[in-house]
Amino acid sequence: MLEAGRYGVCMEESMNGEVVLGRLLEMKMPFGKYAGRPIMDLPEDYLVWFSKKGFPDGELGGLMALALEIRINGLEGMLGRR
């Protein structure tokens, strides 16, 4: 199971890895150049930039960090799309 807490994703204890991965596909970037785009669809260079400057607090930052880890490790296939 995915360790959501490791990425700062503040979610109820009952949330499992599938739910966290679903949030990556559902949650949209709320601001900036890529506002409205699902977190998992943000460009890798944008996520890398945030990793250097600091991800936002809370669920958004945690999901952005997780999206970057998934990309870096070539794990996009576990999302069941593309």
ABEGO torsion letter per residue (X at the ends): XBBAAAAGBBBBAABBAAAAAAAAAABBBABEAABGBBAAABBAAAAAAAAAAEBBBEAAAAAAAAAAAAAAAGAAAAAGBX
